[in-house]
C-alpha cells in the first residue's frame, strides 16, 4: 500500500490529482482539509469524493481526510496523527495555496512560503521515521519568472526579479526553499503550471478561477464594453487533467527528482487574446447571453479612466472593474514559457499537452452551460 499525503486537495489542481489517485490500486490518499469540526470534515470529504469520482468507478475508501492547515506548524494536527503520517507516507503532493493575485505580502507568504516550510519539515520527519525521504511533488507556477521579458526555461530562477503581484513573489520565495531542499538530497519534482483551466475533454472544473474572470471581461458584459488593446498579447493555458496526470505520473518516478516541469502550452502554443475574444463573443451570442461590442482602447487610457469607472459602477460590474488591473498587468507582459524538456519527459508516460484550440470549446461550453443553468461546478459531470 502506497500512502499519499495531499495538500490543497479541494482545489482545482488538487481535486484532479485525487481523482487520479483514487483509481490507482494499492493506494491510500490522506487529504489535509480545513474543517470546523468532525461533521464538517466528513461533509467536505464526502463532497470531494463525489466530485473526484462522479460515476462511482473509483475507490472511495481510498480517500480519507484530516482536519488541518498547511500554513500551521505540523499542519495543526494532533501529535499522534502527525507522527503516524510521518511513519507511513511514501508520497507527498503539495498544491495548497491561495490563488489570489494581490493578497497583502504577509498573507501571500503565509500561504506559499510558510506552508512550503512546513512541508519540508514534514519530509525531514518522514525521513527520520522511515529511514528515507518520501517523494515530493511541489506545485509552483510559471509566474516565478515575474516580468523577465525573456523566455522562461526549465531551470531554477535566480537574481533580482520584478513580479506582477504578491502571488508570483511568494511562489518564487517558496521555490527558493525547495531548491535548497533539493540540494540537501530531498527527492522533489517541481511543477510549474501556467493558467489552469477545466478538463481538456469535458471542460469540467472544480471552481471558476482566473481564466473565467477573463472570459467575462472579454464578453464586455462586466466592463461597460471597454477592453484594453491586446496588440500581440497571448495567453498560455493548461487543462487541469493534464496537470494532474503529470503530477501523479511524476510521483512514481524517482529519476525525475530535481527536475522542473513546465506544464503549459509552451513557446508558440499560447492563444492570442484577440482570437480568444472572438471565440468568447461567438459562444455568448450562440446562447443568447448579453454581450457588448467591445470598444478596444489603449491600455494606458483604460488604466487612467478605470478608477472613475469603478467609482461610478456597482455590484458585479464594480467587482469586475476592481479586478481588471490584474489582467491589464498580464496583458502588457510577454508570455513565453519553454517546455521542450517537459514534453519529451512526459511523453514517456503517455502524456501529451493538447493544443488550446482542441479543448477551448469544451471549457467555454462548460462554463457557459453552468452559468446559464446556475449549476454549481462541483455537481456537474
C-alpha positions as CSV (number, residue, x, y, z in Angstrom):
1,X,0.0,0.0,0.0
2,X,1.4,3.4,-1.0
3,X,0.2,6.3,1.1
4,X,-0.1,9.8,-0.5
5,X,-0.4,12.9,1.6
6,X,-2.0,15.7,-0.4
7,X,-2.4,19.4,0.5
8,X,-4.8,21.6,-1.5
9,X,-6.9,18.6,-2.4
10,X,-10.1,20.6,-2.6
11,X,-8.8,23.0,-5.2
12,X,-8.8,22.8,-9.0
13,X,-5.4,21.1,-9.3
14,X,-5.6,19.0,-6.1
15,X,-9.1,17.6,-6.9
16,X,-7.8,16.4,-10.3
17,X,-4.9,14.8,-8.6
18,X,-7.0,13.0,-6.1
19,X,-9.3,11.8,-8.9
20,X,-6.3,10.0,-10.5
21,X,-5.1,8.6,-7.2
22,X,-8.5,7.2,-6.4
23,X,-8.1,4.9,-9.4
24,X,-4.7,3.6,-8.5
25,X,-4.7,0.2,-7.0
26,X,-3.0,-0.3,-3.6
27,X,-3.0,3.4,-2.8
28,X,-4.3,5.4,0.1
29,X,-4.8,9.2,-0.1
30,X,-4.8,11.4,3.0
31,X,-6.1,14.9,2.2
32,X,-5.4,17.8,4.5
33,X,-8.7,19.6,4.7
34,X,-9.7,22.8,6.5
35,X,-12.8,22.0,8.6
36,X,-14.5,23.5,11.6
37,X,-15.4,20.2,13.3
38,X,-15.7,16.4,12.6
39,X,-19.1,16.7,11.0
40,X,-17.8,19.5,8.7
41,X,-14.8,17.3,7.8
42,X,-17.0,14.4,6.9
43,X,-19.2,16.6,4.8
44,X,-16.2,18.2,2.9
45,X,-14.5,14.8,2.3
46,X,-17.8,13.2,1.1
47,X,-18.3,16.1,-1.3
48,X,-14.8,15.8,-2.5
49,X,-15.2,12.1,-3.1
50,X,-18.4,12.8,-5.1
51,X,-16.6,15.3,-7.3
52,X,-13.5,13.2,-7.8
53,X,-15.5,10.0,-8.6
54,X,-18.7,11.2,-10.2
55,X,-19.6,7.9,-11.9
56,X,-18.6,5.7,-8.9
57,X,-15.9,3.8,-10.7
58,X,-13.1,4.8,-8.4
59,X,-12.2,3.6,-4.9
60,X,-13.9,5.9,-2.5
61,X,-12.5,4.2,0.5
62,X,-9.0,5.1,-0.7
63,X,-9.6,8.8,0.4
64,X,-9.7,10.0,3.9
65,X,-9.4,13.5,5.3
66,X,-7.5,15.0,8.3
67,X,-8.5,18.4,9.6
68,X,-5.5,20.7,9.3
69,X,-4.0,23.8,7.9
70,X,-0.9,23.8,5.6
71,X,0.2,27.2,7.0
72,X,0.3,25.9,10.6
73,X,3.3,24.2,12.3
74,X,2.9,20.4,11.8
75,X,-0.3,21.4,9.9
76,X,-2.1,21.9,13.2
77,X,-2.5,18.1,13.5
78,X,-2.6,16.3,16.8
79,X,0.8,14.8,17.7
80,X,-0.3,11.2,17.3
81,X,-1.8,11.7,13.9
82,X,1.2,13.7,12.7
83,X,3.6,11.1,13.9
84,X,1.6,8.3,12.3
85,X,1.6,10.1,9.0
86,X,5.3,10.7,9.1
87,X,5.8,6.9,9.6
88,X,3.5,5.9,6.7
89,X,3.6,8.5,3.9
90,X,5.7,7.5,0.9
91,X,4.5,10.3,-1.4
92,X,3.7,13.9,-0.7
93,X,1.9,16.3,-3.1
94,X,1.8,19.9,-2.1
95,X,-0.5,22.1,-4.1
96,X,-2.1,24.1,-1.3
97,X,-2.1,27.9,-1.7
98,X,-4.4,30.8,-2.2
99,X,-4.9,31.6,-5.9
100,X,-5.4,35.3,-5.2
101,X,-3.1,37.6,-7.1
102,X,-2.8,40.6,-4.8
103,X,-3.1,39.5,-1.2
104,X,-1.0,41.6,1.2
105,X,2.5,40.1,1.1
106,X,2.4,38.7,4.6
107,X,-0.7,36.7,3.8
108,X,0.7,35.6,0.4
109,X,3.9,34.4,2.2
110,X,1.9,32.6,4.8
111,X,0.0,30.7,2.1
112,X,3.0,29.9,-0.1
113,X,6.3,30.2,1.9
114,X,5.2,29.1,5.3
115,X,3.3,26.1,4.0
116,X,6.3,25.0,2.0
117,X,8.5,25.3,5.0
118,X,6.1,23.0,6.9
119,X,6.0,20.5,4.1
120,X,9.8,20.3,4.0
121,X,9.9,19.9,7.8
122,X,7.4,17.0,7.3
123,X,9.7,15.5,4.7
124,X,12.6,15.5,7.3
125,X,10.3,14.0,9.9
126,X,9.3,11.2,7.5
127,X,13.0,10.5,6.7
128,X,13.7,10.3,10.5
129,X,10.8,7.9,11.0
130,X,11.2,5.8,7.9
131,X,14.9,6.0,7.1
132,X,14.3,7.7,3.8
133,X,12.5,10.7,2.3
134,X,9.2,10.3,0.6
135,X,9.0,11.7,-2.9
136,X,7.6,15.3,-3.1
137,X,5.6,16.8,-5.9
138,X,5.7,20.6,-5.5
139,X,3.2,22.6,-7.5
140,X,4.5,26.1,-8.3
141,X,3.8,28.4,-11.2
142,X,5.4,29.8,-14.3
143,X,4.9,33.1,-12.7
144,X,8.1,32.7,-10.7
145,X,9.8,34.4,-13.6
146,X,8.0,37.7,-13.0
147,X,8.4,40.4,-15.6
148,X,11.6,38.8,-17.1
149,X,10.9,39.7,-20.7
150,X,12.8,36.6,-21.8
151,X,11.6,33.0,-22.3
152,X,11.3,31.1,-19.0
153,X,13.4,27.9,-19.2
154,X,13.0,24.7,-17.1
155,X,15.6,25.8,-14.6
156,X,15.8,27.4,-11.2
157,X,15.4,31.1,-11.2
158,X,17.9,33.3,-9.5
159,X,18.7,37.0,-9.2
160,X,16.5,40.0,-8.9
161,X,13.1,39.9,-10.4
162,X,10.1,42.2,-10.6
163,X,6.8,40.5,-10.1
164,X,3.3,41.2,-11.4
165,X,1.8,40.5,-7.9
166,X,2.3,39.0,-4.5
167,X,1.2,35.6,-5.7
168,X,4.2,35.3,-8.0
169,X,6.6,36.8,-5.5
170,X,5.6,34.4,-2.7
171,X,5.7,31.4,-5.0
172,X,9.2,32.4,-6.1
173,X,10.3,32.6,-2.5
174,X,8.8,29.2,-1.8
175,X,10.7,27.7,-4.8
176,X,13.9,29.1,-3.3
177,X,13.2,26.9,-0.2
178,X,12.6,23.9,-2.4
179,X,15.8,24.4,-4.3
180,X,17.8,24.4,-1.1
181,X,16.0,21.2,0.0
182,X,16.9,19.5,-3.3
183,X,20.5,20.5,-2.6
184,X,20.1,18.6,0.7
185,X,19.2,15.5,-1.2
186,X,15.4,15.6,-0.9
187,X,13.7,13.9,-3.9
188,X,11.5,16.7,-5.3
189,X,10.0,17.4,-8.7
190,X,8.7,21.0,-9.3
191,X,5.7,21.5,-11.5
192,X,5.1,25.0,-12.9
193,X,1.7,25.2,-14.5
194,X,0.5,28.3,-16.4
195,X,-3.2,29.4,-16.2
196,X,-5.1,26.3,-15.2
197,X,-8.5,25.7,-16.9
198,X,-11.0,22.8,-16.9
199,X,-10.7,19.2,-18.1
200,X,-9.5,19.0,-21.7
201,X,-12.3,16.6,-22.7
202,X,-15.3,17.8,-20.8
203,X,-14.4,21.3,-19.6
204,X,-15.4,20.3,-16.0
205,X,-13.7,22.2,-13.3
206,X,-13.9,22.4,-9.6
207,X,-14.3,26.2,-9.4
208,X,-14.2,29.1,-11.8
209,X,-11.0,31.0,-11.2
210,X,-8.8,33.4,-13.1
211,X,-9.3,32.4,-16.7
212,X,-13.1,32.5,-16.3
213,X,-13.0,36.1,-14.9
214,X,-11.1,37.0,-18.1
215,X,-13.8,35.4,-20.2
216,X,-16.3,37.7,-18.5
217,X,-14.1,40.7,-19.4
218,X,-13.9,39.5,-23.0
219,X,-17.7,39.3,-23.3
220,X,-17.8,43.0,-22.5
221,X,-20.7,42.4,-20.0
222,X,-18.8,43.4,-16.9
223,X,-16.6,46.2,-18.2
224,X,-19.0,48.6,-19.9
225,X,-17.9,47.3,-23.3
226,X,-14.3,48.6,-22.8
227,X,-11.2,46.4,-23.2
228,X,-7.5,47.2,-23.5
229,X,-6.0,46.8,-26.9
230,X,-4.3,43.4,-26.7
231,X,-2.0,44.1,-29.6
232,X,0.1,40.9,-29.8
233,X,-0.8,39.7,-26.3
234,X,-1.2,35.9,-25.9
235,X,-2.5,33.7,-23.1
236,X,-0.8,30.4,-22.0
237,X,-3.3,27.8,-20.7
238,X,-3.1,24.3,-19.4
239,X,-6.0,21.9,-18.7
240,X,-6.4,20.6,-15.1
241,X,-6.4,17.0,-16.1
242,X,-3.1,17.3,-17.9
243,X,-1.5,18.9,-14.7
244,X,-3.0,16.1,-12.6
245,X,-1.7,13.4,-15.0
246,X,1.8,14.9,-14.9
247,X,1.9,15.2,-11.1
248,X,0.7,11.7,-10.4
249,X,2.9,10.3,-13.1
250,X,5.9,12.0,-11.6
251,X,5.2,10.7,-8.2
252,X,6.3,7.2,-9.3
253,X,9.4,8.4,-11.0
254,X,12.4,8.7,-8.6
255,X,14.6,9.7,-11.7
256,X,12.6,12.9,-12.0
257,X,13.8,14.2,-8.7
258,X,15.4,17.6,-9.1
259,X,13.6,18.3,-12.4
260,X,11.4,21.3,-13.2
261,X,8.4,20.6,-15.4
262,X,6.7,23.4,-17.3
263,X,3.0,22.4,-17.6
264,X,1.9,24.9,-20.2
265,X,1.1,25.3,-23.8
266,X,4.7,26.4,-24.4
267,X,6.5,28.6,-27.0
268,X,4.2,29.2,-29.9
269,X,1.3,27.4,-28.3
270,X,-0.4,30.2,-26.4
271,X,-3.6,31.7,-27.8
272,X,-3.7,35.3,-29.0
273,X,-6.1,37.4,-26.8
274,X,-7.9,38.6,-30.0
275,X,-8.6,35.0,-31.0
276,X,-9.9,34.2,-27.5
277,X,-12.0,37.4,-27.6
278,X,-13.7,36.3,-30.9
279,X,-14.4,32.8,-29.6
280,X,-15.9,34.1,-26.3
281,X,-18.2,36.6,-28.2
282,X,-19.3,33.9,-30.6
283,X,-20.2,31.4,-27.9
284,X,-22.0,34.0,-25.7
285,X,-24.1,35.1,-28.7
286,X,-24.9,31.5,-29.6
287,X,-26.6,31.1,-26.1
288,X,-28.3,34.5,-26.2
289,X,-26.2,35.8,-23.4
290,X,-25.7,39.5,-23.2
291,X,-22.5,40.9,-24.7
292,X,-21.4,44.3,-25.7
293,X,-19.5,45.3,-28.7
294,X,-16.0,45.8,-27.3
295,X,-14.5,49.3,-27.6
296,X,-10.8,48.5,-27.7
297,X,-8.8,51.3,-26.3
298,X,-5.1,51.7,-25.5
299,X,-4.2,50.1,-22.2
300,X,-2.9,53.3,-20.7
301,X,-6.2,55.1,-21.5
302,X,-8.2,52.3,-19.8
303,X,-5.9,52.4,-16.8
304,X,-6.3,56.1,-16.5
305,X,-10.1,56.1,-16.5
306,X,-10.6,52.8,-14.6
307,X,-10.8,54.5,-11.1
308,X,-13.6,56.7,-12.2
309,X,-15.4,53.9,-14.0
310,X,-15.2,51.7,-10.9
311,X,-16.5,54.5,-8.6
312,X,-19.5,55.1,-10.9
313,X,-20.3,51.4,-11.1
314,X,-22.0,49.0,-8.6
315,X,-22.5,45.3,-7.9
316,X,-20.8,42.7,-10.2
317,X,-19.6,45.4,-12.6
318,X,-17.7,47.2,-9.8
319,X,-16.1,44.0,-8.6
320,X,-15.1,43.1,-12.1
321,X,-13.6,46.5,-12.7
322,X,-11.7,46.3,-9.4
323,X,-10.1,43.0,-10.6
324,X,-9.3,44.3,-14.1
325,X,-5.9,45.8,-13.2
326,X,-4.5,42.3,-12.6
327,X,-5.4,41.4,-16.2
328,X,-4.1,44.7,-17.6
329,X,-0.8,43.9,-16.0
330,X,-0.6,40.5,-17.5
331,X,-1.7,41.6,-21.0
332,X,1.1,44.1,-21.0
333,X,3.7,41.4,-20.5
334,X,5.1,38.9,-23.0
335,X,4.4,35.3,-22.1
336,X,6.9,32.8,-23.4
337,X,7.4,29.6,-21.4
338,X,9.7,26.9,-22.8
339,X,8.6,23.3,-22.1
340,X,10.6,21.2,-24.6
341,X,12.2,19.1,-22.0
342,X,8.9,18.6,-20.2
343,X,7.1,17.5,-23.4
344,X,9.8,14.9,-24.0
345,X,9.8,13.7,-20.5
346,X,6.0,13.2,-20.1
347,X,5.8,11.6,-23.5
348,X,7.5,8.6,-21.9
349,X,4.4,8.3,-19.6
350,X,2.0,8.5,-22.5
351,X,1.1,12.1,-21.6
352,X,0.8,15.0,-24.1
353,X,-0.2,18.6,-23.9
354,X,-3.1,19.3,-26.3
355,X,-3.3,22.4,-28.5
356,X,-5.5,25.1,-26.9
357,X,-7.9,25.0,-29.9
358,X,-8.6,21.3,-29.2
359,X,-10.2,22.0,-25.8
360,X,-11.1,25.7,-25.8
361,X,-14.7,24.9,-26.9
362,X,-15.2,22.4,-24.1
363,X,-14.0,24.7,-21.3
364,X,-16.0,27.6,-22.6
365,X,-19.2,25.5,-23.1
366,X,-18.9,24.0,-19.6
367,X,-18.6,27.5,-18.1
368,X,-21.4,29.0,-20.1
369,X,-23.7,26.0,-19.5
370,X,-23.1,26.2,-15.8
371,X,-23.6,30.0,-15.9
372,X,-26.9,29.7,-17.8
373,X,-28.4,26.9,-15.6
374,X,-26.9,28.2,-12.4
375,X,-25.3,24.7,-11.8
376,X,-22.6,24.6,-9.2
377,X,-19.4,23.3,-11.0
378,X,-18.8,20.5,-8.4
379,X,-22.1,18.9,-9.1
380,X,-21.8,18.8,-12.8
381,X,-20.1,16.0,-14.8
